[in-house]
Amino acid sequence: MTDNNKSTSGQVEIDESLYSRQLYVLGVDAMKKMSASNVLIIGLRGLGCEIAKNVILAGVKSVTLYDPTPVELRDLSSQFFLHEEDVGKRRDEVTSPRLAELNQYVPTSVFGGELAPADLKAFSCVVVTEMPLQQQLEFSEFAHANGIYYISTELRGLFGYAFNDFGENFVVVDPTGEEPLSGMVASIEKSAEGVVTCLDETRHGLEDGQFVTFTEIQGMDQLNGCEPRQVKILGPYTFSIGDTTAFGDYVRGGLFQQVKQPVTLNFTSFKDALENPEFLISDFAKFDRPAQYHVGFQALHAFAAANNGKLPRPGNDSDAAEVLRLANDINDKWSQKTELDAELLKKLAYQAQGDLSPMVAVFGGLVAQEVLKACTGKFSPIKNFMYFDSLESLPVGFEPSEEDLAPIGSRYDGQIAVFGRKFHEKITNFREFLVGSGAIGCEMLKNWAMMGLATGPQGVIHITDMDTIEKSNLNRQFLFRPGDVGKLKSETASAAVVAMNPHLKGKIETHQDRVGNETEAVYNDAFFDGIDGVTNALDNVEARQYMDRRCVFYRKPLLESGTLGTKGNTQVVVPFLTESYSASRDPPEKSIPMCTLKNFPNAIEHTIQWARDLFAGLFAQPAENVNAFLSTPNYVETALSQTNETSQIETLTSIRDFLVDDKPLTFDDCVAWGRRRFEEHYNNAIQQLLFNFPKDAVTSSGQLFWSPPKRAPGAIAFDPANDLHVDFVTAAANLHAFNYGLKGSRDRDHIKTVATAVNIPPFTPKSGVKIQVNENDDSGSGDADASQLDGLINSMPDPSSFAGVRLSPADFEKDDDSNFHIDFITAASNLRATNYGITPADRFRTKQIAGKIIPAIATTTALVTGLVCLELYKLIGSTSGDKKRSIEDYKNGFVNLALPFFGFSEPIAPEKRKYNDTEFSDWDMFDFDHDITLQELVDYFRKEHNLGVNMISSGVSMLYSPFLNCKKAAERMPMKMSEIVTTITKKEIPPHVKWIVLVVCCDDDDDEDVDVPEVRIKIRD
């Protein structure tokens, strides 16, 4: 990594500020390979444009477009870079300059003239989205013979497929993209099996056939750095590595490290694959469908070939019958003849002219990722066909008619060909709230614009996002351009999609509010009454759970999704039909024990977290404490009342030091300060630790104290010739200077000279110092000396003598590479890793862990939002007369494009509870349409449900319980519930609140506690 924030290799430069999150998905090596790959995309309707968009954002070397077809109005159903005034112009010439705006590093051009198979030689990868089958066979055969990666993909309404041919001997360098597994060894048998047992019953996570190597083993030294050995799994904590009888006896210690092995794949040509296909199953509930679609798509091509390139007419029975006849002919000649489903193929024929933006997003993300796999060898490609459908998205009770499906000369004709005009009208009058307009939000808005969502008289889209656009957003949030950096996301995204579909003008309302309790006056009862559903595009669980609670309260459907690198998930929440988002949660992240962080790290993650805490403890918290001390009257007395004595001493000492002892006058003083911090943390602290626990110390059981997972450290002597040592002092000095408003310096030679001249007194370990050894041991938090605290208080400077003085705390910012934040944490972490013999991490890896950066890539985002919009179709068409959509029609999804893996399941039904013989879930409430008295509420439960009320609460306030004295209870009984709430809370109910929510606890005739739904009381209209 270079100082100009770019990764380099020869002539290749990678702009980290643009590709920051994608780099954590693909890695630098894959990015370099990709930036040397030329891609040709044939066909520029929605699917071709979506693929081009995603590979351009990803950063291939160049993209060439070929589609001389004149633009038709119906192309605007899914092609988001076309406008009505483009009708009649060449698709590729119109689209190319607009795609080129996405990434300044990727030249985008149009292939002029007539494209012939021989022209493919100029490209690394060719993607075909629209081409007659016979012509595809010619192009694909040429590509296969000349080592050109060939991808074919097609969409027909709610049906689609993707095909890969990456040639013979295609090497996948990393099949999964997951971090290699590692762990500590407890023992290794000297036997023919060579059984390895992991330390403290820690699961190894390995699978049969994977490979490992070893380091730091004592006794069986031959395994250290050995050639990777294949493992056989014996259990979650044990595995075998083969014969170890020729090795020495295992004594102790050791680490195993997974070694990923390249995988070589052989692909068949498109022609051979048509006869002998392999299918990647996209939905295991539809296991028998890929073979049907394999025949069906060929039948559509045969129909088009016999009808001057025209596909079956929407809803036309004679055309559908002809497709079925052709399918039977193809199937009869196929060596893998399958049993055809006439009704399924009829639907395929009906939708052959369909063009849906959500399906474009799904396949555009999927196929673009396959392009990246072809260019880089990173992740496992599809081999060779994948078929997918979303027939469940059709409206409930849908009975297609040729009249309803017929084109009307509209930009939405591609959607009307699938759903019909009547359902399209429902789409245009839907009212949706989008929470967040970042990566997922941008993709969602693009899809909605193409669908015509909310473009009707009653339609509206609300968007809220308080963030502004940063450069790193441009790699995934494709509605934004470099000139938009610094602007509000919600407003910019809204303007961008209105330009895509002018029918949205005046139909989008933008907000810049964080959703939460503080904005409930904005997103109030009237607001939720005016929407039909909510779509989350959020990046944190807390906000997701809040919106989920609001949706449950107002009984609105919620569409939820998220991405993590190549992984994505979707969830649909339907009132009364499914559980809510908050009903199930991921397990909490495993925290690092404090004793491990402070004294016994054994992994680089431990040293990075320690360095992150050190950063806050040196450059943020002390400056904040000083400012509070100087600006808060009686600060010392306040501080003494809030913390224990040890914390009080640490806080007051840091304030005194920063104002008196450590206050620098020049940058050289800051260098000296940094040099003393080096000595304190990497020499003195380690010497003290080894004084308490010498390397040969044993426990009460006779075991060596420094046994795994503990690693015996070693002190470090400062060496000005060691770059890492100078890195630490340079970063520490500049950050200390920042705290005091002094000018910093990057002159390493000068810094070395000053640091070397600093007088460092020899360190003598102290007796009686307590060090915490394990998580349950409190020996390291001994009582502070009260006399020491008294002396410290008396030595505190007078705040009045520092009038006007304020320090500048260093608020951690991972994305500014000029501020020394990541420089300091990298150096501090790697020095501590050196202390403990842990393999250090580079700046790139350190930045990811310290900054808690979530890996992200545009391909996954596109696919996930497509899946969400397919669920949105289901919500809009969820009822028809007395018919309602069943839970089986909805799909929660999990995808991992690296493998690739698709998993779909029906949502979980809400948990049911009971009172008496009545079942209820979190969606149920007792609703009262007017403000009632406490007596009326108590009587209601007794008379209507034969339940006694034993407690009523609102938030944290108890309004009624048997523990109240009789007088208070009697006084409250005739009072309105809203009056009781204001009396108890001593707060007026805000004017925007129409309902109060009460939690009521009841008991039955047997005095058993009974759960009942919440009570909702309307207090104003």
N, C-alpha and C positions, 0 to 999 in steps of 0.2 A: 504494500500500500504506500502510495506516495503522498507527499505533503499537499499536493493539489487535489486530493480527495478522489484520485482515480487509481484503479488497479491496472497495471500494465504488464504486457508480455510481448516483446518485440514491437510490432506496429499496432497491437491491439490495446485500446484504452477503454476501461469500463467506468462510467460515471457513477460512483457510489451514491451520490446525493440523489440521483434519479432512480437507480435500481436497488436502493438499499434493502427493501424487504424481499425483493425477488432473489437477490444474491443469497439470502439465507435459505431459499428453496432449492436453487440450482447449484450454487457454489461457483466460485470464480472460474474453475477449469471448464465447466460446462458453458458458462457465459462466454468464455473466449472461443470455444468451438462454435457456438451459435453465432457469434459476431463475425464468423468467417463463412457463413452459409447463405447461399442465394436461393430464394424461394419463388416459384411460379404458381400463381393461383388462377385457375381457369373457371370462369363463371362469377359474375358480380351481382347476383341477386343477394338477398339477405344473408344466406349462408356463406357465400364467398367473401362478402364484405366483413362479416363477423370474424371469420378465420383470419383474414388479412389484418383486421384491427388488432387482434390478440397477438399475432406473431410480430407485428410492428412494435407494439408496446413492449414485448419481451426483448426485442433487440437483436433480430437476425441481421445479417450483413445488408441484404437488400430484398425488396419485394417487387416482383414484376406481375402486372395484372393483364389478363387477356379475356375480353368479352366484348366483341364488336356489336353485340345485339343492341338495337335501339331501346331506350328506356320506354317502358309502358307505365301507365298510371298505376296498375295493379302491383308493380314492383315496389311501390311505397308501402305495401303491407308489412314488409320486414327490412327493407334496405334503408337504413337510417341516414345515409349520406346522399340520398336522392331527394330532389324537390320537384314540385309539379312543373316548374318551368324547364326541367331537364327532359321532359318527355320528347322522344324523337332523337335525342343525342345518344352517342355511344356510351354504354354503361361504364366501360373502363376509363374513358377519357374524362368523364364527369367525376368519377369516384376518386381517381388517383390523387389529385391535388388535395382533396379533403382528408384522405388517409395519411398523406405525407405530413400533415400538421401534427400528427400524434407523437412523432419522435424525430427530432432533428438528426439523430444518428443513423436513421434507416432510410436510405434513398428509395423512393417509390416511383415506379415508372410503368408505362404502358407498352406492351409488345405490339409493334406496328406490323402491318401486313398479315398474311395468312399463316397461322401456326401449323407447323408440320412436325412429325415425330422427331426428326433430326435436330430440331431447334431445342429440344429438351437438354441437350448436352451442356448448355450453359448454366444449368441449374443443379443444385444439390438435392432439392426436393420439389416435387410437382404435386399439386393438389387439384383434383378435378371435382367440381361441384355440379356442372351442367355439361353434358356431352352425350350424344347417342352411344349406345352400348357398343356398336361395331367399331366406332371411332375410338372409344375408350380402350378396346382390346388392342388396337394398333399402337396407341400411345403407350399403353402399359407394357406391351411386349418389348418395345424399344427401351423403355426405362429399365426393365428387368435385365435386359441383355447388356446394358451400359452402366450398371451400378448406380442408377438414379433412384432415389426413394420415391415411391409412388403411393399416393393416397387418393381413394375415391370415396365420395360421400354424397348422399342425396336425401332430400326431405320431401315427403308427400303428406301434407297436412299434419296429422298427429303420428305419422310413421316416419322412421328414418333409419339409415344405416351408415356405417363407416367401415372402410376396408383399408388394410395396410399391406404393402409389399416393400420390405426393406432389403430385399435381395438375400443372397446366401452369405453365411458366415458374418451376420450382423452381430456386433459385440455390444452387449449391455454392460457397461462398466459398473453400474450401481442399480440393481433391480428394484430397490425399495426407497432409497433416499433417506432411510432412517439412520440415526447415529449408531455407529458400531457399539455393540454391547460390551460391557466390561464388568469385572467384579473381583472380589478378594477370595483367595484360596485358603481353605482351612486345612486340607490334606490332599495328597496324591498317592494312590496306591502304587507300589512297585509290583506290577502284575501284568499279565497278558492283556487285561482289559484297561489298565491305567485309569482307574476311577478317580475323578476329581470331585471333591466335596467343597461347596461354597461356604464362606464364613457366616456363622451365626444364622444359619438357615435363611440366607438371602437368596431369593429366586434368581437363577441365572438368566432366564428369558430366552435361551438358545433353542434352536430347532435342529432336528436330525439333518445331518449333511452339511451343516455350517462348519466354518473353520475358525480355529483360535490359535493364538500364540501366547507366550508367557514372558513375564519379567519379574525380577526381584525374588525368585525362588531360591531358598537356601537349602543346600543338600543335593537336590536333583537339578544341578546347575545346567545340565545339557538342554533343559527345556527353555532356558532363558534365550529369547531371540530366535527360537527354533523356526524351521519352516512350518507354515500353518498346518495344523493337524485337524483332521475331520473328526467331528464329535458325533457320538451316539447318545441320545438322551435316555437317562435311566430314571429320572424323576425331576421334580421342580428345583431340587437343590444339588443334584449330582448328574454328571455326564462322564462318559469314557472317551479317552483319546487314543486308545490302542496301546500296544506293547511298550512298557516302560521298564522291563526287567533288566535291560542293559545299562540303565542309568543308576546314579548314586541314590542313597536313601534320602527321602524327603525329610527335611528338618522342620522348617517353618516358612511362613510368609508366602508371598507371591501374588501376582495379579494375572488374570486372564484377559485377553483382548480379542474380540471378534475381528477376523480379517475377511473383508468382503471379497468374494471371488467373481471375476467377470463371467458372464453367461453368454454363450454363442447361440444364436438363433438362425434358423434357415426358413426363409419365407418362400412361398410358391407364388407364381405369377397370377395376375388377375384371371387369366383364361383358365388356368389349372384350378384355381380356388373356386371358380364358379361350379366346376364339376365335383370337386372334393373339398368342400368348405370346412373350416373350423369355426365354431361359434363361441364368442365370449358372451355368457349369459348376463343380460342387464337387469333382469327381474326374474328371480327363481319361481315366482308365482305364475310365470308365463313360459315355462320351460319348453313347451312344445311349439312356440310361435316362431322362433328364428327360421326354421326350415320352411314354414309357410311363407314368410316374408321373402326368403331367398328366391323362391319360385315367383312370388307375386311381383317383386320389383322387376324381374326379367320379363314378366308378362306385360308390365306397363311399357317397357322399352319396345317390346314386340308390337304392341298396339300403336305406339307413336310412330314406329318405322313404317307401319302399314297405313298411317293416316297423316302423311306429310308433317310429321313431327308433333302433331297435336295429341294431347293426353285426353283421357276420358272426361266427358262433361260431368260437372258436379251433379250428383243425384240422378244421372241418366241410367235407367235400367238396361237398355240395350247395349250401351257401352260397357257397363259392368258385366253383362253376360258374355260379351266378347272377351273381356279380360279373363274371365273365369275359363272360357274355352282355351285361350292361349296358355293359361297357367296349367291346365290339364295336359295339353300337348307337351309343354316343357317338362312337366313332372313325369310323364310317361317315358320320356327319353332319358331321364336322369337316373344315374346308377344308384342314387340314394333315395329313390322314390318315397315320398311321404304321403300321408293321408291329408288331403286338402280340406280346409274349412271354408265352405262356399260363402258363409255369412261374413267371415273375416275378410276374405278377398273382395267381397262386394264393398265393404267399408273402405278398403284401400283404394278401389277404383273410384268410389264417390269422392274421395279426398285428394285424388291425384293432382288436381290443380290448386290445392290448398297451400298456403304459405303463411306460417305462423311465427311471429317474433319469438315467443318462448321456446319453441322447438329449435329455431335458429340459434338462440343463446346456448341451449344445451349442447347441440352438436358443434357450434362454433367454438365453444370452450374445449370440448372433448377433442376435436380434430386438431385445433391449434396446439394442444399439448402433445398430440402425436407427432406433429411437425417438429416440435422442440426435441422430442425423444429421438427422432430420426437424425437431427442435426448434431446431437450431443452424445447419444448413447446413454443418457441418464434416464433411469426409470424403465419399467417394462412396457413394451408396446402391445397394442392389440394384435392378436395373431389368430386369424386374419380378418374375419367379419364380426361386427357387432350390430345387432338389430335392436330397435327400441320402439315402443309405442306408448301413448298415453290416452288410450280410448276412454278411460274413466273421466277424462276432462269434458266429454260431451255432456250437455245439460241433462238433467233428470227428465225422463219422459220424452227424450228427443226422437222425433219421427221426421227424418229428412224428406223434403220434397224438392223436386227439381226447380220448382218456381221459387221457393225460399232460398235455395242455394245458388241461384243463377246470378251472374255478375250484373252490377248496376252501373258500371263505369265509374267506380269509386276507388280511392286509394286503399280501401279496406276489402277489396274483392277477394284477396287471398285468404282472409279470415272468414268472409261470408261464405266462401266455397266449402268451408268445414262446418261452421256453426249456423249459417243462415242469417237472414236479415233480422229476424225477430230477436234472436239471442244477441246479435251485434248491438241492437238498440239498448238492451239491458246493460251491456258492457259500457256503452257511452254515457249512461246515466248513473253509473256507480260512483260512490263517494268514498274515497280512501285517504287515510292519514299515513304518511311515510315519515318515520322517525329516524332521521339520519340521511345525509346525502353524500356520504363518502363513496368507497368502492362499490359496495352492494347497492347503495342508494342510487348512484349514477346508472348502473346497469338496469336497475328496476325502473327508473324513470324512462330510460330509452325504450324498454319493452312496452311500458304503458303507453308511450307516445305512439308506437307502431300499432298497438292494439286499439287505439282510439279511446282508451279508458278515460272516462269523465269528460268527454268532448260534447256530450249531449246537454240538453237544457237543464237537467237536474244534477249533472255531474260536477264534481269538484275534487281536486287533489290538494291536500294540505301537506306542506313539508316543513320540518323544523330541523335546524342544525346550527349550533352556535359557533362552529369552527370556521377558520379561514383557510384558504388553499396554500399548501406548501409545495415546494418543488418535488419532494419525494412522492406526493400524491399523484403526480402526472403519469407515473408508470402503471397505475391501475384505474384511476378515476378519470376515464377517458373523455368526459364532458368538459374537462378543464384544459386550458392551454397555458404555455409559459407566461403569456401576458396577464393571466388571471391570478397569478400568485399574489397573495395578500388580500384577495377579495373574499366575500362571504360565500361559502359553499352553496347554501340553499338558493340564494338569488342567482348565482352563476349557473347552477345546474338547471334551474327553472328556465332561464333565458335560452339555454342550449337546446332543451327539448322542445320549446316553443318554436325555435328555428327549424327543428326537425319536422314538427307537425303544427302548422299555424292554427289548426282547429283547437289547440290547447290554450290559445291566447285568452286571457281573462278567466281561465278555469283552474289556475294554480295559485294558491295562497301560500306565501313563504313566511316563515318565522325564524327567529334566531334564539330560541329558548331551549334551555336544558329541561328535559321532562323530569318532574319531581314534585314534591309537596309545595315547593315555592312557586310553581307556575300553575297551580290548580285553578287560579282565578282566570287564567287564559284558556286552559284546556278543561273547561268546566262542564256542567251538565248539558248546557245548551250546545256546546261544541260536540260532545259525544252523541247527542241526539241527532246532530246533523251529518254524521258519517255512518257508513255501512261496515267498515272494518279498519283494521290497523295492520300495517306492515312494518316490522322492525328492521332497521339497517344499522344496528348499534354495535359497539365494540367493547361493551362491558356488561357483566352479568347483573350488576345492581340496577342499571337502567332497564334492562330486559325484564327483570322481575317486577319492577315498578309498573311498567306498561302492561305486563300480564295481570297484575292486580286490578288495574283500571279496566282492562277488558273484561275481567270476570265480573266486576261491579256493574259495568254497563251492559254486560252480556253481548259483547262484540267479538267477532272472529279475529284471530290474530295469526299472522304469518311470520314465522321466525326462521332465521337462518344464520349461518356463520361459516367462516373458512379458517383453515390453519394450513398454510402451504398448499399442498396438493389435496388436502382433505377438506371436505365440506359436509355440512349437514343441513337438513331442512325439517321443520316441524309445523304442522297445521293444528291450530287450536280452534275448535268449533264449540260454541256454547251448548252445554248439556250433553253433547255427543262425545267429546274427548276430554282427557285430563288437561289441566292448564299447564303452561310452561313451567311454573314453579313447583308443580306437584312432584317432579323428579329432578334431582340435581346430581351433577358430577361430584365424585368424592373430592374433598379439599386437597390442595397441593400439599405434599409432604414437606414439612418445614425442617430446617437444619437445626439440630440441638445447639444451644448457645455455647455449651462447653466445647463442642466440635469447632465452632467458628473461632472461639477465643484461643484455644490451645491445641486442639487435636485434629486439624484438617487432614483429609486423606484423598480429596479430589479437587480438581481445578475449580469446580462450582463453589466449593467452600472458600477458596482463597479469593475468588471474585466477589462473593458476597461480603467477605471480610473487608476487602478494599473499598467496596461501595459504602459500607458503614463507616470506614475510616475517613472517606471523603466527606461525609456528612459531619463526622465528629471533629474534623479539622477546619473545614472551610464554610460550613453552613451554620451549624448549631451555635458555635461560640460567637460568631458575629451577631446572630439573632439575640443571643443572651446579652451581649454587650449593649445592643440597641435598646433592649427592654430595660436593662439596668440603668441606662442613662436617661430614659424617658418615662419610667414608671416610678412615681413616689412610693417610698417604703418597699422597694423591690426586694430587698434582702429579707425583710420580715415575711413577705408574701411567699418567697421561694422556700423559706424554712418551714412554712406551714403545709407545704404541698408534697414534699418528697422525704425519703429517708435520709439519714445523715451521710451515707456514702455518696448518694446522688447530690446532696447539697454541697459537699466538699468538691466534687468534680465540677459542678456548675460554677461555683464561686471562684474556684482556682482558675478555670478557663477565662472567666471575666477579668480577674486581676492580671493574669498573664498577658492577655490580649491588649489590655490598656497600659500595662506597665512593663513587665519583664520582656515580653516578646514583641513589643511595638517597634516596627522597623521605621527607620528614617530614610533608608536608601534600598535599592534593589539588592545590593550586596548583603544587607542585613537579612533580606528574605532568603537569599541563597544559604546563608549560615543557618537560618532557622530550618530550612529544608534538610540541610546536612545533619543537624541534630535529631530531626525526626527519623532519618534513616537509621541513625545509631540506636535510637530508642526502640524502634520496632523490629529491626532485623538483627540486632546484636544483643542489646541489653535484655530485652524481653525473653529472648531465646536462652541466654545464659541463665536467667533467673529460673526459667522453666526446667532446665537441665540440672540446676542446683537442687530444686525441689524433687525432681525425679531423674536421677542419673540414668544413663543408658543401660546400666546393668542392674537397675532397681527391679525388685520382684514384689509381687502382691502377697497378701496374707496366705494365699493358696499355693505360693511357690512359683507361680507363673511369671515370666518376664513382664514387667509393667508395659514396656514398649512392644507389645504384641499386637498384630492386626486386630481391629482396624487402626490402632494408633501407629503413627509413623514417628520415629525419633528424629527430631530436628537437628540442625547445625547452624551455629551463628555465622553471619556474613560480615567480613571486613570490607569497608568501603574501598573501592578501587576506581580511581578516576579514568582508568583505561577501559573499564567495563561500561558499555553503552547503556545497559539496563540500569546501572547505578546512577549514571548521569541523567537518564530519562526521568527517574524518580525525583531527583533534586531539582531538575529544571521545571518539571510540572508543579511540584510543591512550592517552589519559590515564586512562580508566576501566579499561582492561585492565592498565595499569601499576600502578594503585592496587590492583587485585585481586591482583596478584602479591605485594604487600606487606601485604595485609590492611587497606588504608585504605578509607574510605568514598568512593564515587564520587559523581558529580553529573551531571545532565542540564541544568543551567542554562547555556544556550548564551550568553546575554549576558555572564555572568561569565567563561565560558571564552574568549570573544572578547577581553574586556578583558585577561585575564591573558596570553593568547597574543600579543596585540599589543605588550605591554610587555616581552616577552622580548628580551634583547639578543642579536642575531645578528651575529657578526663577518662581514665580507665574505670571500668565498671566493676563493682564488687557486689555480688549477689547478697541479698539480705535474708536473714533467718526470720521465721515467723510469717512469711508471706503465704496467704492461703490461695490455693488454685482449685477451681471446681473441676472434678475429674469426670463426673457423669451427670446426666440430666436431672437425676433425683437428688444429687448431692448439693447441699447449700453451703459447703465449707468455703466456697470462693466468695461468698457475700457476707463476710464477717462484719461485725459492728465497727463503725468508724469511731475514732478517738474523739470524745466530746471536747477535750481540751484543744485538740487540733482544729476543730470547727470553730471554737471560740476565738482562737488566735487568728484564724483566717478572716473571720468577720471583722475583727479589730483592724486587720491590715488592708481592708478594702478601701480603694481610693474614694475620694469625695466626688460624686457625680457632677456637682456644680462646677468643678474645675475643668470639665470637658464640655463646656457649653458649645453647642453646634456640631459636636463630633458625632459621626455615625459611620458605622462600617457597612460594607456591601457583602451580604451573604452570597455564597455561590450556589444558586439554585440549579440543581443538576439538569443538564441539557445534553442529551446524547447526540443530537444531530448537528451541533456546531463544532466542526473539527478544529476551530481556531482557539477554543476556550480552555484547552488543556484538561477538560473533565475526563474524557475517555483516556487521554494520555496518562493521567495520574493513576486512574484505576487499573489500567493495563500494567504499568510499571509496578505499582504497589502489589497487585495480585501475583505477578510473576516473580517478584522478589520473595514473597512469602512461599510460593510454590518451590522456589530454590531452597529456602530454609528446610522444607519438608520433603525434598526429593520428588516432588510432583511434576509431571510434564507440564510445562507452561502452555498458555494459549496465546494465539496472536491477537492483534488489536481487533480484528474483525469478529472473532469468536467472543472476545471479552465484551465488545460493544453489544452483541446480541443478548448475552446473559445479563450484564449489568443494566442495560436499558430495557430489559424484558420486551425485546422486539418480537412481534408476532410475524412469522414468515408469511408472505402473501404473494400471489401471482394472479394476473388478470384472467387466465384460463379458468381457474377454479371459480373465481367470482362470477364469470359469465355463466358457467354451467349451473351453479347453485341458484342464481336469480332466475334462470329459465325454469328450473324445477319449481321454484316458488310460484311463478306466474301460471304454471300449469295447474297448481292448486288453487290459484285465484279464479281461474275459469270454473273450477268445481264449486267454489263458494258462490260465485255469481249465479251459476245454474243449479243451485242446491235444492230448489223446490219447483214444482210444477203442479198447480192445483193442490190436491191433497197428497201428492207424492213428495217424499223427501229423500235426499241422498243418504245412503247408509254409510256407516263408518268404514266399511270395507273398500269404498271407492277412494277414500283419501289415502295419501301416501306420505309417510315420514321417510326421508331419505338420508343415506350416508354414502358418500363416494370418496374414493381415494384414487385420483388420476395417476398416481405413481405406479400402482400395481398392474393394471387398473382394476378397481373393484367398485361394484354398484350394489347397494343393499337397500331394499325398500320394504317397509312394513306398514301395516295399518296402524293408525294411532291407538294409544291405550285409552280405553274407556275410563271415565272418571270414577274414582273410588266411591263406593256407596256405603253410607252409614244409615242407621235406623233409629227412629224414636217410635215407640209402640209398634205398629205394623207399617209405618210409613218410611219409605226409603228416600234418601236425599244425597246430594253431592255438594261440592263447593259452589256449583252454579246456582243452587237453590237459595232463596231468601224468603222471609216473611215480609211482604210488602204492605205498608199502610199508606193510603193515598192522602192522609191528612195527619196533622200533629195530634197525637193522642196523649192521654194522661197515663201516669204510672199505674193507676188503678185499672184503667182500661186494658193496659198491656198484660198485667197480672191476671185479670179476669179472662182475657182472651185465651191464654195458655191453659187455664183451668177448665174453661167451658168447652173450648174447641178441641183440645188435645189431651185433656185429663192429665196435665202436668203442672207441678208446682214450681214457681220461679224462686230460686234461692240466691241468684246474684245477677246483676245487670251492670255492664261496664261500657264505657265509650273511650276508646284509646287506652290510656293508662289510668283513667279516672273511674272509680267505682261509684255508681249511681244508686245502687240499692243492694242490700244483702241482709240476711237475718241478724247479722252482728250489729246493725244499726239499732240504737235504742228506740223504744216504742214511739217516743215523741217525734223523733226525726222521721221515722218511717211514716207516721200518720201525717206529718206536715207535707211530705213529698207525694203522697198518694193522689191528691187532686191536681197536682201540678202537671202542666204539659211537659213532655219529655225534653223538648228543646229548652224550656225554662230550667229544668233540672241540670241539663248539660252546662248551660251558661253559669248557673249558680255554683256548681261544684268546681268547674274549671276556672271560674273567674275570668272567662274570656267570652267575648261576643262571637257568635257563629258568623263567619264572613258572609257578606251579602250574596256571593256567587254560589254558595252551598245551598242546594235545594233539599238534600237528603241528609239525615244523620244515620249512622250505622251503629248498631248496638250488638254486643255479644251477650247472649242470655244463657245462663246455666240453669238447668231444670232438674227435677227429680220426679220419679214416678211414684205410684202408690206404695211401692215397696221401699221407698226412700233410697233407691239406687240412682246415681247420677246418670243423666241422659244427655247426649249430644243433640243439639238442634241447630238448624241453619241460623245465620245471622238475621237480625231484624233491621229492615230499612224503612225509615219513616220520612215521608215527605213533609217538609216544614214550610215550604213556600212554593208558589207556582213560578 
